[in-house]
Amino acid sequence: MKLYGEYCKAMYDREMISNDHSFIVYKSFEDGSLYIHSVYTTPEARGKGAYLELEQQLINKVKPSSIFCYVDTTTNNPTLSLKAILKSGYTIFSTTSESIMLKKDM
C-alpha cells in the first residue's frame, strides 16, 4: 500500500490515507475543497463502516469545505459504489456518459 501511495504522490501530487481495510487517494485545494480520486475497501470490510471511519479521519485532517468524488460507470458494480456514496451524504453534482460526479458540503 505504501508503494501505491508513493506512486500517487510522484505521478499526480495526490495524497493517500489508509487503514487495514480501506484507502482513499485525494487532493486538497486552496479553495477548501477536497477531491477524492480513488477509494478501495476490502470485500470482507464492505458495509461495516471501514470507509466511513477513514473518510472521517480525512475530514478531521484536512477540514474541507466540500468534498467531490466520482463513480466511473464503466467499472464493476458502479451501482453498488453509487449507493454507498449517496448513503454517505453526497449528492449528484454532474454526469457524463462514463461518470457521475458527487459532492458533499461540509
Biotite code that builds the C-alpha atoms (Angstrom):
import biotite.structure as struc

atoms = struc.array([
    struc.Atom([0.000, 0.000, 0.000], chain_id="A", res_id=1, res_name="MET", atom_name="CA", element="C"),
    struc.Atom([2.859, 2.364, 0.798], chain_id="A", res_id=2, res_name="LYS", atom_name="CA", element="C"),
    struc.Atom([4.286, 1.940, -2.700], chain_id="A", res_id=3, res_name="LEU", atom_name="CA", element="C"),
    struc.Atom([0.937, 2.835, -4.296], chain_id="A", res_id=4, res_name="TYR", atom_name="CA", element="C"),
    struc.Atom([0.778, 5.985, -2.142], chain_id="A", res_id=5, res_name="GLY", atom_name="CA", element="C"),
    struc.Atom([4.263, 6.967, -3.277], chain_id="A", res_id=6, res_name="GLU", atom_name="CA", element="C"),
    struc.Atom([3.233, 6.415, -6.896], chain_id="A", res_id=7, res_name="TYR", atom_name="CA", element="C"),
    struc.Atom([0.158, 8.660, -6.498], chain_id="A", res_id=8, res_name="CYS", atom_name="CA", element="C"),
    struc.Atom([2.288, 11.398, -4.940], chain_id="A", res_id=9, res_name="LYS", atom_name="CA", element="C"),
    struc.Atom([5.038, 11.218, -7.573], chain_id="A", res_id=10, res_name="ALA", atom_name="CA", element="C"),
    struc.Atom([2.767, 10.981, -10.610], chain_id="A", res_id=11, res_name="MET", atom_name="CA", element="C"),
    struc.Atom([-0.185, 13.181, -9.636], chain_id="A", res_id=12, res_name="TYR", atom_name="CA", element="C"),
    struc.Atom([0.749, 15.058, -6.439], chain_id="A", res_id=13, res_name="ASP", atom_name="CA", element="C"),
    struc.Atom([-2.045, 13.231, -4.621], chain_id="A", res_id=14, res_name="ARG", atom_name="CA", element="C"),
    struc.Atom([-2.062, 12.019, -1.035], chain_id="A", res_id=15, res_name="GLU", atom_name="CA", element="C"),
    struc.Atom([-3.283, 8.731, 0.387], chain_id="A", res_id=16, res_name="MET", atom_name="CA", element="C"),
    struc.Atom([-4.786, 7.845, 3.739], chain_id="A", res_id=17, res_name="ILE", atom_name="CA", element="C"),
    struc.Atom([-5.364, 4.216, 4.678], chain_id="A", res_id=18, res_name="SER", atom_name="CA", element="C"),
    struc.Atom([-6.261, 1.778, 7.400], chain_id="A", res_id=19, res_name="ASN", atom_name="CA", element="C"),
    struc.Atom([-6.192, -2.029, 7.497], chain_id="A", res_id=20, res_name="ASP", atom_name="CA", element="C"),
    struc.Atom([-9.216, -2.346, 5.202], chain_id="A", res_id=21, res_name="HIS", atom_name="CA", element="C"),
    struc.Atom([-9.512, 0.801, 3.071], chain_id="A", res_id=22, res_name="SER", atom_name="CA", element="C"),
    struc.Atom([-7.626, 3.548, 1.322], chain_id="A", res_id=23, res_name="PHE", atom_name="CA", element="C"),
    struc.Atom([-8.537, 6.932, -0.116], chain_id="A", res_id=24, res_name="ILE", atom_name="CA", element="C"),
    struc.Atom([-6.420, 8.778, -2.695], chain_id="A", res_id=25, res_name="VAL", atom_name="CA", element="C"),
    struc.Atom([-7.192, 12.504, -2.576], chain_id="A", res_id=26, res_name="TYR", atom_name="CA", element="C"),
    struc.Atom([-6.051, 16.004, -3.339], chain_id="A", res_id=27, res_name="LYS", atom_name="CA", element="C"),
    struc.Atom([-6.953, 19.105, -1.354], chain_id="A", res_id=28, res_name="SER", atom_name="CA", element="C"),
    struc.Atom([-7.144, 22.542, -2.912], chain_id="A", res_id=29, res_name="PHE", atom_name="CA", element="C"),
    struc.Atom([-6.562, 26.089, -1.680], chain_id="A", res_id=30, res_name="GLU", atom_name="CA", element="C"),
    struc.Atom([-10.271, 26.941, -2.030], chain_id="A", res_id=31, res_name="ASP", atom_name="CA", element="C"),
    struc.Atom([-11.002, 24.443, 0.752], chain_id="A", res_id=32, res_name="GLY", atom_name="CA", element="C"),
    struc.Atom([-12.327, 21.704, -1.497], chain_id="A", res_id=33, res_name="SER", atom_name="CA", element="C"),
    struc.Atom([-11.156, 18.127, -1.432], chain_id="A", res_id=34, res_name="LEU", atom_name="CA", element="C"),
    struc.Atom([-11.264, 15.748, -4.392], chain_id="A", res_id=35, res_name="TYR", atom_name="CA", element="C"),
    struc.Atom([-11.331, 12.006, -3.791], chain_id="A", res_id=36, res_name="ILE", atom_name="CA", element="C"),
    struc.Atom([-9.798, 10.230, -6.769], chain_id="A", res_id=37, res_name="HIS", atom_name="CA", element="C"),
    struc.Atom([-9.800, 6.600, -5.633], chain_id="A", res_id=38, res_name="SER", atom_name="CA", element="C"),
    struc.Atom([-11.353, 4.535, -2.881], chain_id="A", res_id=39, res_name="VAL", atom_name="CA", element="C"),
    struc.Atom([-10.970, 0.890, -2.077], chain_id="A", res_id=40, res_name="TYR", atom_name="CA", element="C"),
    struc.Atom([-12.336, -1.262, 0.737], chain_id="A", res_id=41, res_name="THR", atom_name="CA", element="C"),
    struc.Atom([-11.562, -4.954, 1.043], chain_id="A", res_id=42, res_name="THR", atom_name="CA", element="C"),
    struc.Atom([-14.553, -7.199, 0.306], chain_id="A", res_id=43, res_name="PRO", atom_name="CA", element="C"),
    struc.Atom([-14.731, -8.502, 3.881], chain_id="A", res_id=44, res_name="GLU", atom_name="CA", element="C"),
    struc.Atom([-14.927, -4.956, 5.299], chain_id="A", res_id=45, res_name="ALA", atom_name="CA", element="C"),
    struc.Atom([-17.556, -3.576, 2.908], chain_id="A", res_id=46, res_name="ARG", atom_name="CA", element="C"),
    struc.Atom([-20.752, -2.449, 4.596], chain_id="A", res_id=47, res_name="GLY", atom_name="CA", element="C"),
    struc.Atom([-19.098, -2.412, 8.030], chain_id="A", res_id=48, res_name="LYS", atom_name="CA", element="C"),
    struc.Atom([-18.059, 1.247, 8.221], chain_id="A", res_id=49, res_name="GLY", atom_name="CA", element="C"),
    struc.Atom([-14.348, 0.912, 7.394], chain_id="A", res_id=50, res_name="ALA", atom_name="CA", element="C"),
    struc.Atom([-14.563, 3.538, 4.656], chain_id="A", res_id=51, res_name="TYR", atom_name="CA", element="C"),
    struc.Atom([-16.713, 5.914, 6.712], chain_id="A", res_id=52, res_name="LEU", atom_name="CA", element="C"),
    struc.Atom([-14.198, 5.755, 9.553], chain_id="A", res_id=53, res_name="GLU", atom_name="CA", element="C"),
    struc.Atom([-11.373, 6.558, 7.156], chain_id="A", res_id=54, res_name="LEU", atom_name="CA", element="C"),
    struc.Atom([-13.335, 9.350, 5.473], chain_id="A", res_id=55, res_name="GLU", atom_name="CA", element="C"),
    struc.Atom([-13.953, 10.933, 8.891], chain_id="A", res_id=56, res_name="GLN", atom_name="CA", element="C"),
    struc.Atom([-10.216, 10.778, 9.661], chain_id="A", res_id=57, res_name="GLN", atom_name="CA", element="C"),
    struc.Atom([-9.587, 12.547, 6.348], chain_id="A", res_id=58, res_name="LEU", atom_name="CA", element="C"),
    struc.Atom([-12.210, 15.212, 7.110], chain_id="A", res_id=59, res_name="ILE", atom_name="CA", element="C"),
    struc.Atom([-10.663, 15.796, 10.553], chain_id="A", res_id=60, res_name="ASN", atom_name="CA", element="C"),
    struc.Atom([-7.195, 16.068, 8.994], chain_id="A", res_id=61, res_name="LYS", atom_name="CA", element="C"),
    struc.Atom([-7.982, 18.332, 6.020], chain_id="A", res_id=62, res_name="VAL", atom_name="CA", element="C"),
    struc.Atom([-11.104, 20.171, 7.273], chain_id="A", res_id=63, res_name="LYS", atom_name="CA", element="C"),
    struc.Atom([-12.527, 20.700, 3.765], chain_id="A", res_id=64, res_name="PRO", atom_name="CA", element="C"),
    struc.Atom([-15.448, 22.975, 2.959], chain_id="A", res_id=65, res_name="SER", atom_name="CA", element="C"),
    struc.Atom([-16.663, 20.484, 0.350], chain_id="A", res_id=66, res_name="SER", atom_name="CA", element="C"),
    struc.Atom([-15.707, 17.063, -0.963], chain_id="A", res_id=67, res_name="ILE", atom_name="CA", element="C"),
    struc.Atom([-16.007, 15.887, -4.548], chain_id="A", res_id=68, res_name="PHE", atom_name="CA", element="C"),
    struc.Atom([-15.760, 12.323, -5.818], chain_id="A", res_id=69, res_name="CYS", atom_name="CA", element="C"),
    struc.Atom([-16.988, 10.331, -8.768], chain_id="A", res_id=70, res_name="TYR", atom_name="CA", element="C"),
    struc.Atom([-18.231, 6.928, -9.817], chain_id="A", res_id=71, res_name="VAL", atom_name="CA", element="C"),
    struc.Atom([-16.787, 5.542, -13.026], chain_id="A", res_id=72, res_name="ASP", atom_name="CA", element="C"),
    struc.Atom([-19.784, 3.824, -14.618], chain_id="A", res_id=73, res_name="THR", atom_name="CA", element="C"),
    struc.Atom([-17.526, 1.564, -16.697], chain_id="A", res_id=74, res_name="THR", atom_name="CA", element="C"),
    struc.Atom([-16.204, -0.284, -13.624], chain_id="A", res_id=75, res_name="THR", atom_name="CA", element="C"),
    struc.Atom([-17.551, -3.432, -11.988], chain_id="A", res_id=76, res_name="ASN", atom_name="CA", element="C"),
    struc.Atom([-20.580, -2.708, -9.782], chain_id="A", res_id=77, res_name="ASN", atom_name="CA", element="C"),
    struc.Atom([-20.906, 1.070, -10.243], chain_id="A", res_id=78, res_name="PRO", atom_name="CA", element="C"),
    struc.Atom([-24.421, 0.916, -8.767], chain_id="A", res_id=79, res_name="THR", atom_name="CA", element="C"),
    struc.Atom([-23.052, -0.503, -5.526], chain_id="A", res_id=80, res_name="LEU", atom_name="CA", element="C"),
    struc.Atom([-20.485, 2.312, -5.328], chain_id="A", res_id=81, res_name="SER", atom_name="CA", element="C"),
    struc.Atom([-23.090, 4.965, -6.118], chain_id="A", res_id=82, res_name="LEU", atom_name="CA", element="C"),
    struc.Atom([-25.475, 3.676, -3.435], chain_id="A", res_id=83, res_name="LYS", atom_name="CA", element="C"),
    struc.Atom([-22.718, 3.719, -0.810], chain_id="A", res_id=84, res_name="ALA", atom_name="CA", element="C"),
    struc.Atom([-21.639, 7.251, -1.712], chain_id="A", res_id=85, res_name="ILE", atom_name="CA", element="C"),
    struc.Atom([-25.193, 8.606, -1.703], chain_id="A", res_id=86, res_name="LEU", atom_name="CA", element="C"),
    struc.Atom([-25.787, 6.937, 1.679], chain_id="A", res_id=87, res_name="LYS", atom_name="CA", element="C"),
    struc.Atom([-22.721, 8.831, 2.967], chain_id="A", res_id=88, res_name="SER", atom_name="CA", element="C"),
    struc.Atom([-24.381, 12.205, 2.370], chain_id="A", res_id=89, res_name="GLY", atom_name="CA", element="C"),
    struc.Atom([-23.186, 13.073, -1.130], chain_id="A", res_id=90, res_name="TYR", atom_name="CA", element="C"),
    struc.Atom([-25.453, 14.449, -3.831], chain_id="A", res_id=91, res_name="THR", atom_name="CA", element="C"),
    struc.Atom([-25.099, 14.215, -7.596], chain_id="A", res_id=92, res_name="ILE", atom_name="CA", element="C"),
    struc.Atom([-23.198, 17.234, -8.912], chain_id="A", res_id=93, res_name="PHE", atom_name="CA", element="C"),
    struc.Atom([-22.834, 16.380, -12.609], chain_id="A", res_id=94, res_name="SER", atom_name="CA", element="C"),
    struc.Atom([-22.782, 13.465, -15.003], chain_id="A", res_id=95, res_name="THR", atom_name="CA", element="C"),
    struc.Atom([-21.101, 12.383, -18.225], chain_id="A", res_id=96, res_name="THR", atom_name="CA", element="C"),
    struc.Atom([-21.618, 9.301, -20.333], chain_id="A", res_id=97, res_name="SER", atom_name="CA", element="C"),
    struc.Atom([-18.996, 7.457, -18.246], chain_id="A", res_id=98, res_name="GLU", atom_name="CA", element="C"),
    struc.Atom([-19.076, 9.020, -14.783], chain_id="A", res_id=99, res_name="SER", atom_name="CA", element="C"),
    struc.Atom([-21.222, 10.508, -12.058], chain_id="A", res_id=100, res_name="ILE", atom_name="CA", element="C"),
    struc.Atom([-19.627, 13.317, -10.042], chain_id="A", res_id=101, res_name="MET", atom_name="CA", element="C"),
    struc.Atom([-20.859, 13.775, -6.492], chain_id="A", res_id=102, res_name="LEU", atom_name="CA", element="C"),
    struc.Atom([-20.409, 16.478, -3.870], chain_id="A", res_id=103, res_name="LYS", atom_name="CA", element="C"),
    struc.Atom([-20.745, 16.734, -0.102], chain_id="A", res_id=104, res_name="LYS", atom_name="CA", element="C"),
    struc.Atom([-20.847, 20.159, 1.519], chain_id="A", res_id=105, res_name="ASP", atom_name="CA", element="C"),
    struc.Atom([-19.377, 20.287, 4.990], chain_id="A", res_id=106, res_name="MET", atom_name="CA", element="C"),
])
